[in-house]
Amino acid sequence: MDNTHEFVEKLNERQEKAKKNEERQSKKHASEKLPNKQH
């Protein structure tokens, strides 16, 4: 069942990417967490 392992890895990758995208898109949230101005 190698396919199951691959599927899980891909799923985890996708979830990590989604998290990063959410963090980027929700700038209100990010500024609340860490108040440092990058731009």
Phi, psi and omega in degrees: 000056177293327183300323180298315180299314179301316181301316181296317180299314180297320180299314179299316179302313182298319181295319179298314179299316180299318179299312181299317180298317179299316180299319179295316187287322182271080183285335174301311181301312184298317183293330176293318183293301183233105183279078172226130187268118182269334183255000000 
